[in-house]
């Protein structure tokens, strides 16, 4: 049976419902899916299965044709009820994608260039022995980590950058505002990040942690400008923990302090803490050399394994509205 990522977990589904989204659930004949309805203009919508569906082919004793056909038929019916113009899936396994793309069982799902979750990521193995991970002092050279990453951790240390967990979501949002303006991307609404941290407090399946990197204020004028507050937050990361894995979901930094290499100190601290808590891997959550060259170089520098998922696939429900949607998306 394929393992499920946190996007198909019960607590993540409840979080989606807390955001006001309808969630459908399918559990039959070895096929499991949690489907999120996303609203579109003109009272339209689309259905989305993040990192799913999952399929247990061993339960499909009579072959997988009928179970898959029944699942696709059910998706069509539910989508039409909700005026959904398409269904998007992003499975974790090639075998699941193949079952839904190939006729006669699937046949109507088509590869999509529009991905919601990135199809490539970097995963750092935390199950290694201590001497295979970078030491705080950087005394041991590491085969897997890029030498520039080790060097930048050292620069952050020389600048006195410190890292710790925090509940200061407003601080993170201020950093995020600077990052989005600089890198020209659209973040989630403010209340999304607030709910993300608040909802999973005391969570059973999922925990969400906010880490902030700080630099000590260097002079009395700056300290006065900051109202006597020291140190200054200059980078942050939102990390989700599910089962034996940590996931780097959101990050932000103050470009003015880029020479201090705070993100390197930040993620080195996260790696050490996750390992100390017994987690087995740290998923840096998404690389794309063409769209995010700098971010991709940063994530590859940690020496993790590059993992590629099948990608995104769409099942068209309304041809006319799906065409309108694709045309409109080009201008947004």
Backbone bond lengths (Angstrom), bond angles and torsions (degrees), N, CA, C in turn:
res aa  C-N    CA-C-N  psi(-1)  N-CA   C-N-CA  omega(-1)  CA-C   N-CA-C  phi
1 X - - - 1.472 - - 1.520 110.16 -
2 X 1.318 116.82 132.51 1.462 121.46 178.56 1.524 110.66 -65.93
3 X 1.340 116.25 134.56 1.451 119.57 175.41 1.517 110.01 -72.43
4 X 1.330 116.41 148.78 1.448 121.01 -177.42 1.520 110.29 -100.61
5 X 1.309 116.12 137.40 1.436 120.35 172.78 1.519 110.27 -78.41
6 X 1.326 116.35 174.31 1.461 119.34 -174.63 1.529 112.44 -66.81
7 X 1.330 118.18 -22.11 1.462 120.31 -179.75 1.531 112.72 -68.38
8 X 1.339 116.42 -15.14 1.462 120.87 175.11 1.532 111.59 -109.94
9 X 1.320 116.82 17.44 1.462 120.76 -179.51 1.528 111.20 -86.60
10 X 1.317 115.90 159.83 1.465 121.01 -178.64 1.531 112.01 -63.80
11 X 1.331 116.57 -42.78 1.471 118.93 -178.00 1.518 112.15 -67.77
12 X 1.336 117.18 -35.27 1.473 118.97 177.62 1.530 110.32 -66.18
13 X 1.326 116.34 -37.19 1.460 121.11 176.13 1.527 110.41 -61.24
14 X 1.327 116.71 -43.78 1.465 119.58 179.30 1.529 111.06 -65.67
15 X 1.322 116.76 -34.26 1.463 119.84 175.43 1.522 110.61 -63.62
16 X 1.323 116.94 -42.00 1.470 120.69 177.71 1.528 111.01 -61.73
17 X 1.308 116.04 -39.45 1.475 119.48 177.50 1.526 110.79 -65.98
18 X 1.326 116.57 -34.30 1.468 119.61 178.96 1.528 111.29 -66.91
19 X 1.331 116.42 -21.37 1.465 121.10 176.52 1.521 112.17 -84.87
20 X 1.331 115.54 0.02 1.459 120.28 178.45 1.516 114.37 91.69
21 X 1.322 117.43 12.10 1.459 120.98 -179.01 1.524 110.97 -95.02
22 X 1.306 115.36 141.31 1.468 120.52 175.07 1.526 109.03 -78.68
23 X 1.333 116.12 138.51 1.460 121.45 178.15 1.519 109.18 -124.86
24 X 1.330 116.18 128.27 1.461 122.19 175.35 1.526 107.83 -103.35
25 X 1.328 116.18 150.90 1.458 120.09 178.93 1.518 110.29 -130.69
26 X 1.333 115.12 136.94 1.468 121.98 179.58 1.525 107.89 -126.78
27 X 1.330 116.11 129.39 1.461 121.73 -179.77 1.519 107.61 -147.08
28 X 1.334 116.68 96.28 1.465 119.24 -175.55 1.526 110.35 -162.40
29 X 1.331 115.96 138.30 1.474 122.62 173.13 1.529 113.03 52.14
30 X 1.324 116.52 39.57 1.455 119.34 176.42 1.520 114.90 84.76
31 X 1.328 117.57 -0.02 1.462 121.34 179.54 1.524 109.07 -110.01
32 X 1.330 115.45 130.09 1.461 120.54 -179.27 1.527 108.94 -130.52
33 X 1.337 115.07 134.97 1.460 119.08 179.34 1.512 110.96 -154.24
34 X 1.329 114.25 138.02 1.457 121.83 169.92 1.525 105.98 -111.89
35 X 1.323 115.83 120.94 1.459 122.32 -168.69 1.520 109.53 -116.75
36 X 1.324 116.06 126.57 1.465 121.14 -176.61 1.528 109.72 -104.69
37 X 1.313 115.86 131.19 1.466 121.10 178.16 1.525 109.30 -90.67
38 X 1.329 116.07 125.69 1.458 122.52 177.67 1.528 109.08 -113.35
39 X 1.306 115.55 127.68 1.464 120.27 -177.31 1.522 111.55 -78.37
40 X 1.329 115.00 147.27 1.455 123.97 176.50 1.526 108.66 -127.14
41 X 1.328 118.36 165.80 1.468 120.07 176.26 1.533 112.34 -59.43
42 X 1.317 114.87 164.42 1.474 123.10 178.79 1.526 112.29 62.48
43 X 1.356 115.69 29.48 1.467 122.29 177.85 1.533 112.98 61.79
44 X 1.312 115.57 23.77 1.459 121.09 174.50 1.527 109.54 -95.50
45 X 1.324 116.42 175.06 1.461 120.91 179.69 1.521 108.82 -160.02
46 X 1.329 114.64 175.27 1.464 119.48 167.16 1.519 107.85 -138.62
47 X 1.325 116.45 154.94 1.460 122.63 178.14 1.520 108.53 -102.89
48 X 1.324 115.86 138.99 1.461 120.73 -173.56 1.520 110.89 -132.90
49 X 1.336 116.26 130.53 1.461 122.44 176.88 1.524 108.17 -114.08
50 X 1.342 118.21 93.77 1.463 121.02 -178.08 1.525 111.84 -74.98
51 X 1.332 115.59 128.07 1.469 121.99 -179.26 1.535 110.99 51.68
52 X 1.297 114.72 42.26 1.451 120.77 179.26 1.519 109.99 -160.61
53 X 1.346 116.10 178.89 1.465 127.24 2.87 1.526 112.00 -74.46
54 X 1.339 115.14 173.44 1.451 121.11 170.23 1.519 108.27 -107.25
55 X 1.333 116.00 149.38 1.467 120.78 -178.68 1.518 110.07 -136.10
56 X 1.302 115.75 132.19 1.461 122.30 172.93 1.527 106.60 -105.35
57 X 1.321 115.98 95.62 1.464 120.29 -175.61 1.524 112.08 -65.87
58 X 1.333 117.83 -20.76 1.464 120.88 178.11 1.526 112.03 -69.02
59 X 1.340 116.82 -25.12 1.467 120.09 177.69 1.523 112.24 -80.09
60 X 1.318 116.93 -14.68 1.462 120.73 -178.11 1.522 108.53 -89.98
61 X 1.326 115.54 72.51 1.457 121.33 -171.23 1.526 113.25 -64.10
62 X 1.302 117.97 -28.34 1.475 120.79 179.61 1.508 112.16 -95.15
63 X 1.331 117.13 20.07 1.467 120.42 -174.31 1.516 109.72 93.40
64 X 1.323 116.40 164.41 1.456 119.35 -173.94 1.525 113.25 -96.08
65 X 1.334 117.99 -2.66 1.464 120.12 -176.60 1.523 111.95 -59.07
66 X 1.330 117.72 -54.72 1.471 120.23 -176.38 1.524 113.03 -66.34
67 X 1.342 119.57 -47.38 1.470 118.52 177.84 1.528 113.39 -57.42
68 X 1.328 118.15 -42.30 1.462 121.19 179.67 1.518 110.63 -68.23
69 X 1.325 116.87 -42.65 1.467 120.66 177.76 1.523 111.09 -59.89
70 X 1.324 115.86 -43.45 1.473 120.13 179.14 1.528 111.42 -64.59
71 X 1.321 116.38 -38.74 1.463 120.98 178.89 1.534 110.67 -63.99
72 X 1.321 116.95 -46.75 1.468 120.86 -179.71 1.528 110.48 -64.17
73 X 1.320 116.43 -39.66 1.464 120.41 177.79 1.530 110.46 -62.43
74 X 1.320 116.74 -43.09 1.467 121.57 178.58 1.523 110.88 -62.93
75 X 1.344 116.69 -41.84 1.466 120.80 178.13 1.529 110.87 -59.77
76 X 1.322 116.27 -43.76 1.464 120.46 179.64 1.532 111.10 -60.84
77 X 1.311 116.03 -45.43 1.463 120.58 -178.01 1.525 111.03 -63.85
78 X 1.330 116.91 -45.58 1.461 120.64 -179.48 1.527 111.38 -67.29
79 X 1.325 116.24 -36.46 1.464 120.27 178.79 1.529 110.72 -65.37
80 X 1.309 117.34 -42.54 1.473 120.86 -179.54 1.528 110.99 -64.71
81 X 1.326 116.34 -37.14 1.466 120.00 178.55 1.531 111.28 -60.89
82 X 1.320 116.22 -30.56 1.471 121.58 -173.63 1.525 112.78 -104.54
83 X 1.324 116.24 12.22 1.471 122.38 -178.62 1.529 111.44 55.45
84 X 1.325 114.49 36.55 1.468 119.79 176.82 1.519 109.25 -80.75
85 X 1.323 116.62 135.65 1.461 119.76 -176.68 1.525 112.55 -92.12
86 X 1.354 116.66 -16.18 1.461 119.91 174.25 1.518 109.17 -161.74
87 X 1.339 115.05 165.16 1.459 122.92 174.34 1.525 107.19 -119.00
88 X 1.323 116.86 128.77 1.470 121.12 179.33 1.522 109.46 -111.94
89 X 1.341 115.33 131.93 1.462 120.61 175.33 1.525 108.71 -121.20
90 X 1.343 116.38 149.50 1.457 121.95 173.94 1.528 108.72 -139.26
91 X 1.349 115.77 74.87 1.473 120.17 -175.98 1.520 111.80 -69.81
92 X 1.333 115.07 160.02 1.459 121.17 -179.76 1.527 112.91 -88.98
93 X 1.335 117.23 -18.63 1.460 120.35 -175.55 1.522 111.99 -119.75
94 X 1.336 115.98 142.23 1.468 121.57 178.08 1.526 111.41 -61.24
95 X 1.339 116.86 -36.54 1.465 120.12 -177.15 1.525 111.42 -63.10
96 X 1.340 117.18 -35.87 1.461 120.90 178.27 1.524 110.18 -70.44
97 X 1.321 116.69 -44.58 1.465 120.34 177.79 1.531 110.39 -59.85
98 X 1.329 116.13 -42.43 1.465 120.60 -178.79 1.524 111.31 -62.61
99 X 1.338 115.79 -40.90 1.467 119.80 -178.95 1.520 111.84 -64.03
100 X 1.335 117.12 -30.41 1.460 120.73 -177.13 1.521 113.15 -92.44
101 X 1.303 116.79 -14.53 1.473 120.46 179.43 1.521 111.36 -95.41
102 X 1.341 116.88 -39.77 1.465 120.73 -174.62 1.521 112.31 -74.63
103 X 1.336 118.02 134.84 1.467 119.80 169.66 1.523 108.59 -72.23
104 X 1.341 120.06 160.42 1.471 124.01 2.61 1.537 113.56 -90.46
105 X 1.342 117.36 -11.18 1.471 118.60 -174.38 1.529 111.44 -69.34
106 X 1.321 116.28 -55.79 1.463 119.76 178.08 1.508 109.67 -91.32
107 X 1.323 115.02 -93.29 1.452 120.13 168.71 1.504 116.87 82.98
108 X 1.337 118.85 -25.25 1.462 120.34 -175.06 1.533 112.96 -108.00
109 X 1.319 118.06 -10.13 1.457 120.29 174.40 1.527 108.62 -76.37
110 X 1.337 115.96 135.88 1.453 121.32 -179.15 1.524 109.89 -126.77
111 X 1.336 115.56 144.43 1.471 121.13 178.81 1.513 110.32 -58.16
112 X 1.333 116.36 137.50 1.457 122.09 -178.30 1.531 109.89 -119.95
113 X 1.328 116.36 141.29 1.459 121.06 175.85 1.525 111.52 -78.97
114 X 1.331 115.75 -19.06 1.459 121.11 -177.99 1.523 110.01 -88.15
115 X 1.338 116.66 106.04 1.464 121.70 178.18 1.520 109.92 -101.76
116 X 1.320 116.09 141.62 1.464 120.94 173.22 1.525 109.15 -93.58
117 X 1.335 116.32 -50.77 1.464 120.66 171.90 1.531 107.99 -96.08
118 X 1.315 118.54 140.94 1.465 120.10 -179.95 1.527 111.37 -64.39
119 X 1.331 116.06 141.15 1.467 120.05 -177.42 1.529 112.44 -86.30
120 X 1.340 117.23 -9.43 1.462 120.63 175.79 1.525 109.16 -124.60
121 X 1.310 115.37 140.89 1.463 119.79 177.58 1.525 109.82 -145.33
122 X 1.323 115.42 171.42 1.465 122.21 175.82 1.523 107.88 -120.48
123 X 1.323 116.18 127.85 1.461 121.34 -179.27 1.520 110.08 -119.11
124 X 1.324 115.56 121.67 1.462 121.98 179.18 1.523 108.81 -90.41
125 X 1.316 115.94 126.48 1.462 121.76 -179.83 1.521 109.24 -78.27
126 X 1.327 116.16 115.88 1.469 121.17 178.88 1.520 112.11 -94.49
127 X 1.304 116.54 1.58 1.456 121.66 -176.70 1.516 111.77 -88.81
128 X 1.336 116.36 6.56 1.451 120.75 179.82 1.527 109.82 -76.71
129 X 1.318 114.72 165.86 1.467 118.58 175.20 1.526 108.49 -74.25
130 X 1.317 116.29 162.24 1.461 121.39 -174.11 1.527 113.15 -55.95
131 X 1.341 117.01 -38.70 1.458 118.31 -175.12 1.522 112.30 -76.98
132 X 1.344 117.10 -2.41 1.457 120.14 175.43 1.521 111.66 -95.92
133 X 1.320 116.54 -8.72 1.456 121.25 174.66 1.521 108.94 -104.46
134 X 1.355 118.06 151.77 1.455 119.73 -178.34 1.515 111.92 -63.11
135 X 1.323 117.28 128.07 1.458 121.84 178.03 1.510 109.37 -77.10
136 X 1.345 116.06 154.46 1.455 120.44 -178.89 1.522 110.61 -57.95
137 X 1.312 117.70 -39.60 1.455 122.27 -178.38 1.523 112.32 -77.21
138 X 1.323 117.45 -10.62 1.470 123.79 -176.62 1.526 111.65 61.85
139 X 1.330 116.61 24.26 1.462 120.10 -176.28 1.528 111.86 -71.25
140 X 1.315 117.66 -30.25 1.459 119.37 -179.74 1.532 110.09 -102.55
141 X 1.313 115.16 133.52 1.465 120.22 178.79 1.513 108.71 -78.70
142 X 1.306 115.20 142.21 1.459 119.76 -174.65 1.516 110.88 -114.49
143 X 1.311 114.27 134.96 1.455 119.10 -179.94 1.520 113.66 -71.32
144 X 1.318 116.40 -34.45 1.464 118.75 -172.18 1.528 112.37 -87.49
145 X 1.299 117.99 -36.67 1.467 119.88 -177.32 1.529 110.59 -76.51
146 X 1.321 116.21 140.27 1.461 120.42 176.10 1.530 109.10 -66.25
147 X 1.332 115.28 140.51 1.476 118.93 -176.01 1.527 111.53 -60.33
148 X 1.329 117.24 -30.71 1.463 120.43 179.93 1.525 110.97 -67.08
149 X 1.332 116.94 -34.67 1.465 120.89 177.97 1.520 110.20 -65.28
150 X 1.338 116.19 -45.38 1.476 119.66 176.90 1.524 110.57 -59.44
151 X 1.312 115.73 -42.96 1.464 120.92 -179.10 1.521 111.21 -62.03
152 X 1.322 116.33 -43.07 1.464 120.60 -178.03 1.528 112.04 -69.28
153 X 1.324 117.25 -32.38 1.466 119.59 173.47 1.530 109.57 -61.16
154 X 1.329 115.43 -40.82 1.453 120.26 178.05 1.526 112.58 -64.49
155 X 1.347 116.92 -38.70 1.469 120.63 177.85 1.532 109.93 -62.50
156 X 1.326 116.35 -45.57 1.470 120.25 178.92 1.518 110.99 -59.28
157 X 1.320 115.96 -39.89 1.462 120.35 179.64 1.535 110.96 -64.96
158 X 1.326 116.62 -41.40 1.470 120.99 179.35 1.528 111.51 -64.49
159 X 1.325 116.12 -31.41 1.468 120.20 179.00 1.531 112.01 -81.55
160 X 1.313 117.16 -2.45 1.461 120.08 178.31 1.510 114.54 77.71
161 X 1.341 116.84 23.84 1.463 120.17 178.76 1.524 109.56 -68.81
162 X 1.328 116.43 131.07 1.456 121.72 177.42 1.525 109.22 -120.04
163 X 1.323 116.52 158.02 1.463 121.79 -176.16 1.522 109.75 -135.85
164 X 1.315 116.04 143.46 1.460 120.76 175.43 1.510 111.71 -161.39
165 X 1.332 115.74 164.11 1.465 119.91 174.61 1.522 109.82 -72.35
166 X 1.321 115.74 152.65 1.455 119.83 -176.34 1.524 109.93 -150.14
167 X 1.318 115.68 159.10 1.465 121.95 171.16 1.527 110.24 -110.14
168 X 1.335 116.28 11.14 1.459 121.24 -175.24 1.511 113.69 -81.04
169 X 1.320 116.68 71.82 1.459 120.54 -177.29 1.517 111.81 -62.79
170 X 1.333 118.24 -33.16 1.468 120.52 178.90 1.523 111.28 -64.08
171 X 1.316 116.33 -36.41 1.462 120.68 176.73 1.525 110.11 -63.63
172 X 1.328 115.90 -45.47 1.460 120.16 178.98 1.523 110.90 -62.23
173 X 1.334 117.13 -40.65 1.465 120.65 -179.01 1.521 111.74 -65.57
174 X 1.329 117.07 -33.33 1.468 119.93 175.86 1.523 110.14 -65.78
175 X 1.329 116.38 -42.29 1.466 120.32 176.26 1.524 110.85 -64.30
176 X 1.332 116.00 -39.22 1.461 120.81 -179.64 1.525 111.16 -64.89
177 X 1.328 116.27 -37.64 1.461 120.84 178.58 1.534 110.25 -60.06
178 X 1.321 116.58 -43.04 1.459 120.76 178.25 1.527 111.23 -66.19
179 X 1.332 116.40 -39.00 1.460 120.91 -178.02 1.524 111.35 -67.94
180 X 1.326 117.36 -44.54 1.463 120.24 -178.26 1.524 111.64 -66.99
181 X 1.321 116.38 -35.55 1.464 120.07 177.44 1.527 110.52 -65.77
182 X 1.334 115.67 -40.76 1.464 121.28 -178.99 1.520 111.81 -70.77
183 X 1.332 116.55 -46.70 1.464 120.88 -173.79 1.524 113.99 -94.17
184 X 1.327 117.06 -2.50 1.464 123.34 173.80 1.531 112.44 56.72
185 X 1.329 116.22 58.03 1.463 120.56 171.59 1.520 108.49 -133.06
186 X 1.314 115.54 161.95 1.461 121.29 -175.83 1.528 109.90 -99.15
187 X 1.323 117.90 118.44 1.466 120.52 178.03 1.522 110.97 -81.28
188 X 1.321 115.82 174.80 1.460 120.40 169.84 1.530 108.84 -68.83
189 X 1.321 117.62 161.66 1.467 119.49 173.16 1.528 110.40 -60.43
190 X 1.322 115.90 155.87 1.458 121.87 -177.13 1.523 111.88 -55.02
191 X 1.335 117.19 -43.04 1.463 119.08 -175.97 1.524 112.56 -67.77
192 X 1.347 117.43 -19.68 1.469 119.75 176.60 1.526 109.99 -63.44
193 X 1.345 116.41 -48.42 1.469 120.31 -178.69 1.525 110.49 -66.39
194 X 1.315 116.43 -37.76 1.465 120.06 178.22 1.521 110.56 -63.02
195 X 1.331 116.28 -45.26 1.468 120.14 179.42 1.523 111.71 -67.35
196 X 1.333 116.02 -36.69 1.462 120.26 -179.21 1.521 111.13 -58.44
197 X 1.331 116.67 -44.59 1.460 120.43 179.83 1.524 111.84 -74.18
198 X 1.324 116.26 -39.28 1.461 120.90 -175.76 1.531 112.15 -73.12
199 X 1.339 116.25 -41.27 1.463 120.95 -172.51 1.527 112.11 -62.08
200 X 1.326 117.35 -37.75 1.462 120.11 -173.14 1.519 113.89 -95.77
201 X 1.330 117.05 13.37 1.453 119.65 172.96 1.530 109.27 -62.46
202 X 1.300 116.59 123.49 1.459 119.78 -178.31 1.511 113.41 72.12
203 X 1.343 116.92 19.61 1.465 120.63 -178.96 1.516 112.91 -63.81
204 X 1.318 116.45 149.75 1.459 121.64 179.43 1.527 111.21 -90.04
205 X 1.331 116.25 -43.97 1.462 120.91 -179.89 1.522 111.38 -90.12
206 X 1.308 116.23 -40.50 1.460 122.43 -170.21 1.524 110.43 -125.04
207 X 1.307 115.41 139.47 1.464 122.50 169.42 1.521 107.87 -125.24
208 X 1.321 116.95 143.90 1.464 121.46 176.74 1.520 108.26 -122.13
209 X 1.313 115.82 128.22 1.460 121.62 -176.44 1.528 109.47 -120.52
210 X 1.321 116.19 140.66 1.460 122.24 173.20 1.525 108.58 -108.68
211 X 1.325 115.84 124.18 1.454 121.98 176.88 1.527 109.02 -111.90
212 X 1.325 116.48 137.28 1.460 121.63 176.76 1.519 109.93 -124.57
213 X 1.336 115.24 140.76 1.461 121.83 174.14 1.523 108.11 -104.26
214 X 1.318 116.26 137.93 1.471 121.82 -174.60 1.521 110.64 -123.54
215 X 1.332 114.09 151.71 1.448 120.41 170.99 1.520 108.40 -123.75
216 X 1.331 118.05 132.02 1.465 119.37 -179.44 1.526 110.91 -64.74
217 X 1.321 116.97 137.68 1.458 122.25 178.61 1.528 108.51 -62.53
218 X 1.341 116.00 131.71 1.461 120.30 -168.21 1.518 115.04 -92.00
219 X 1.346 117.63 -18.74 1.467 117.32 -178.84 1.517 110.53 -146.10
220 X 1.336 115.36 165.18 1.458 121.13 -174.04 1.521 112.29 -66.96
221 X 1.359 117.41 -32.32 1.473 119.83 179.83 1.523 110.40 -66.40
222 X 1.334 116.41 -44.90 1.464 119.60 178.53 1.519 110.70 -64.27
223 X 1.334 116.12 -39.49 1.461 120.17 179.11 1.525 110.23 -62.69
224 X 1.333 116.76 -39.04 1.460 121.12 178.24 1.518 111.17 -66.73
225 X 1.343 116.08 -41.22 1.466 120.63 178.16 1.517 111.88 -62.91
226 X 1.318 116.16 -28.31 1.468 120.63 -179.92 1.517 111.81 -92.27
227 X 1.334 116.69 13.16 1.459 120.29 177.13 1.510 113.31 65.49
228 X 1.329 116.56 29.64 1.461 120.21 178.38 1.520 114.11 83.00
229 X 1.331 116.93 4.03 1.479 120.04 -178.72 1.525 110.04 -85.93
230 X 1.293 115.78 130.07 1.459 122.69 -178.46 1.528 106.55 -147.14
231 X 1.322 120.33 133.72 1.456 128.99 5.88 1.535 113.42 -90.12
232 X 1.318 115.38 -178.29 1.462 121.95 -177.02 1.533 109.88 -98.60
233 X 1.354 119.10 126.80 1.472 120.56 175.81 1.528 110.74 -72.29
234 X 1.333 117.11 129.60 1.468 120.09 -176.28 1.535 113.21 -127.77
235 X 1.320 118.17 -4.73 1.470 120.71 176.01 1.527 108.36 -160.73
236 X 1.324 115.61 153.97 1.461 119.66 -179.91 1.518 111.57 -151.34
237 X 1.328 115.56 158.02 1.467 121.49 178.33 1.518 109.67 -147.32
238 X 1.328 115.58 137.29 1.464 122.28 173.35 1.520 107.42 -101.71
239 X 1.330 116.38 121.05 1.467 122.38 -176.10 1.528 109.19 -120.82
240 X 1.307 115.34 130.28 1.466 121.51 177.60 1.522 108.68 -103.75
241 X 1.326 116.47 135.84 1.461 122.40 178.62 1.523 108.94 -113.74
242 X 1.329 115.21 125.25 1.467 121.32 179.28 1.524 108.43 -139.27
243 X 1.329 115.15 120.35 1.460 121.43 -177.22 1.534 110.08 54.86
244 X 1.337 118.87 -118.94 1.462 119.82 -174.65 1.527 112.37 -102.90
245 X 1.349 117.05 20.32 1.463 120.22 -175.24 1.527 111.91 -130.61
246 X 1.335 114.73 147.96 1.455 121.37 169.90 1.515 108.75 -110.51
247 X 1.329 117.04 145.20 1.461 122.17 -177.65 1.531 109.54 -128.08
248 X 1.295 116.58 124.95 1.463 122.41 177.61 1.533 107.91 -84.62
249 X 1.332 116.70 103.68 1.464 120.71 -172.75 1.519 114.01 -93.51
250 X 1.337 116.85 -43.85 1.461 120.04 -174.32 1.529 109.44 -141.17
251 X 1.325 115.64 141.60 1.448 120.00 178.87 1.520 111.76 -140.14
252 X 1.326 116.37 157.39 1.456 121.82 179.32 1.518 108.68 -156.99
253 X 1.331 115.93 154.90 1.461 119.92 178.91 1.520 110.08 -156.53
254 X 1.321 114.92 160.34 1.460 122.22 178.04 1.528 107.62 -95.80
255 X 1.335 116.31 112.45 1.461 121.92 -174.34 1.531 111.73 -63.28
256 X 1.323 116.28 -26.13 1.457 120.55 -179.92 1.530 111.22 -59.83
257 X 1.335 116.54 -27.09 1.462 121.63 -177.29 1.531 111.76 -109.19
258 X 1.327 116.32 25.34 1.465 120.54 -175.11 1.531 112.83 -60.86
259 X 1.334 117.50 -29.35 1.472 120.23 -177.96 1.528 111.92 -67.14
260 X 1.331 117.60 -15.89 1.467 120.45 -177.63 1.527 112.96 -86.27
261 X 1.336 117.08 -5.52 1.465 122.62 174.46 1.528 113.11 56.06
262 X 1.325 115.44 39.51 1.472 120.17 -177.74 1.531 113.20 -59.20
263 X 1.359 120.23 -39.84 1.465 118.58 179.43 1.528 113.29 -58.04
264 X 1.341 117.37 -30.69 1.468 119.29 178.23 1.526 111.07 -69.28
265 X 1.346 116.35 -43.71 1.465 119.37 175.88 1.525 110.20 -62.84
266 X 1.326 116.14 -38.93 1.464 122.29 -178.22 1.520 111.32 -60.05
267 X 1.326 116.75 -51.45 1.472 119.17 -175.26 1.521 112.48 -77.21
268 X 1.325 117.27 -27.09 1.459 118.35 173.89 1.529 109.84 -65.50
269 X 1.335 116.69 -40.97 1.459 121.00 176.42 1.530 110.28 -61.77
270 X 1.331 116.85 -44.65 1.466 120.96 -179.44 1.526 110.49 -61.00
271 X 1.335 116.41 -45.47 1.464 120.64 179.69 1.530 110.68 -58.73
272 X 1.315 116.89 -45.64 1.467 120.16 -179.67 1.527 111.20 -64.26
273 X 1.331 116.46 -40.97 1.461 118.75 -177.80 1.526 111.56 -69.32
274 X 1.322 116.51 -43.29 1.463 119.48 179.49 1.525 110.94 -62.16
275 X 1.331 115.53 -41.04 1.469 119.17 178.26 1.524 110.90 -64.02
276 X 1.341 116.70 -41.28 1.469 120.93 179.77 1.526 110.95 -63.96
277 X 1.324 116.38 -29.74 1.467 120.84 179.11 1.520 112.60 -83.18
278 X 1.342 117.15 0.71 1.458 121.16 174.41 1.512 115.27 90.12
279 X 1.329 117.52 11.50 1.457 119.66 178.80 1.528 109.67 -75.29
280 X 1.327 116.01 154.91 1.461 120.52 -174.30 1.522 113.83 -99.67
281 X 1.354 117.26 -22.68 1.456 117.85 -178.32 1.524 111.49 -153.19
282 X 1.335 113.95 156.82 1.461 122.19 178.32 1.522 107.69 -124.98
283 X 1.322 115.31 110.43 1.459 122.30 -178.29 1.526 108.84 -90.28
284 X 1.332 116.48 116.30 1.466 121.27 -177.77 1.527 112.55 -81.34
285 X 1.309 117.39 -1.89 1.472 124.22 162.09 1.527 114.93 61.39
286 X 1.303 114.52 65.34 1.452 117.34 164.95 1.507 116.46 107.99
287 X 1.339 115.35 118.58 1.454 121.42 171.62 1.522 108.66 -131.53
288 X 1.324 115.28 151.71 1.462 122.29 175.20 1.528 107.16 -160.80
289 X 1.333 117.79 100.94 1.466 120.53 -175.44 1.525 113.87 -58.25
290 X 1.318 117.10 -29.49 1.465 119.99 -178.24 1.523 111.61 -79.51
291 X 1.341 116.95 -45.94 1.466 120.79 -176.51 1.527 112.51 -83.05
292 X 1.340 117.25 -38.07 1.471 121.49 -175.69 1.530 109.90 -130.91
293 X 1.327 118.42 67.95 1.476 119.57 -175.57 1.519 113.77 -60.88
294 X 1.351 117.75 -43.87 1.464 120.60 -178.64 1.514 112.34 -66.68
295 X 1.329 116.40 -46.08 1.469 121.52 179.03 1.525 110.22 -62.44
296 X 1.327 116.23 -40.09 1.467 120.53 -179.66 1.521 111.15 -64.00
297 X 1.331 117.16 -44.46 1.470 120.20 177.55 1.524 110.76 -60.29
298 X 1.338 116.03 -42.30 1.461 120.32 179.85 1.528 110.85 -59.90
299 X 1.321 117.18 -46.88 1.466 120.82 -176.29 1.524 111.86 -70.43
300 X 1.326 117.17 -38.02 1.461 119.96 178.44 1.527 111.54 -66.41
301 X 1.329 116.01 -25.71 1.456 120.18 -177.94 1.516 114.83 -63.53
302 X 1.342 116.94 -18.02 1.468 119.87 -177.58 1.527 112.76 -82.89
303 X 1.325 116.81 -0.93 1.454 119.97 172.45 1.504 115.20 75.79
304 X 1.331 117.15 22.36 1.465 119.99 178.38 1.517 111.80 -81.84
305 X 1.311 115.32 179.49 1.461 121.77 177.77 1.525 109.72 -90.57
306 X 1.320 116.55 135.21 1.465 121.17 175.91 1.522 108.97 -82.79
307 X 1.327 116.00 124.51 1.464 122.65 -178.92 1.528 108.53 -115.47
308 X 1.334 116.14 134.60 1.460 119.81 178.44 1.527 110.08 -120.82
309 X 1.324 116.04 128.57 1.455 123.01 177.91 1.533 109.76 -96.76
310 X 1.323 118.03 167.59 1.473 119.82 -175.99 1.523 114.48 -60.43
311 X 1.336 117.64 -28.85 1.460 119.62 -178.28 1.519 112.18 107.57
312 X 1.320 115.22 -157.41 1.460 121.86 -172.60 1.522 110.76 -109.76
313 X 1.346 115.73 142.25 1.466 121.85 -179.44 1.523 109.20 -136.94
314 X 1.334 116.21 139.56 1.464 121.57 -177.85 1.523 111.44 -117.90
315 X 1.319 114.40 139.64 1.460 122.64 171.43 1.524 107.25 -109.56
316 X 1.320 117.35 112.89 1.454 121.01 -176.88 1.530 110.38 -76.60
317 X 1.324 115.67 130.81 1.465 121.53 177.05 1.529 109.91 -103.57
318 X 1.326 117.02 -45.43 1.469 122.29 176.81 1.526 108.27 -123.49
319 X 1.329 116.88 110.08 1.465 121.19 -177.11 1.527 111.47 -60.58
320 X 1.334 116.82 -43.97 1.459 120.79 -176.79 1.530 110.69 -62.30
321 X 1.336 116.92 -52.09 1.460 120.17 -176.47 1.524 112.01 -70.33
322 X 1.333 116.79 -29.20 1.462 119.42 177.23 1.530 110.17 -67.64
323 X 1.331 116.70 -37.58 1.462 121.20 176.05 1.527 110.31 -65.25
324 X 1.334 116.53 -43.54 1.467 121.08 177.51 1.526 109.77 -59.65
325 X 1.319 116.03 -43.89 1.467 121.59 -179.82 1.526 111.10 -60.50
326 X 1.329 117.48 -45.89 1.462 121.00 -177.73 1.528 111.68 -67.15
327 X 1.326 116.79 -37.52 1.467 120.47 177.90 1.526 110.00 -66.87
328 X 1.342 116.64 -46.24 1.459 121.41 -178.16 1.527 111.12 -62.51
329 X 1.332 116.63 -36.25 1.470 121.25 -177.39 1.529 112.21 -63.26
330 X 1.303 116.83 -27.99 1.464 121.17 -179.18 1.527 111.60 -69.05
331 X 1.316 115.99 -22.85 1.468 120.17 -176.64 1.530 112.61 -101.89
332 X 1.344 116.42 1.65 1.455 120.77 -178.89 1.519 110.97 -99.29
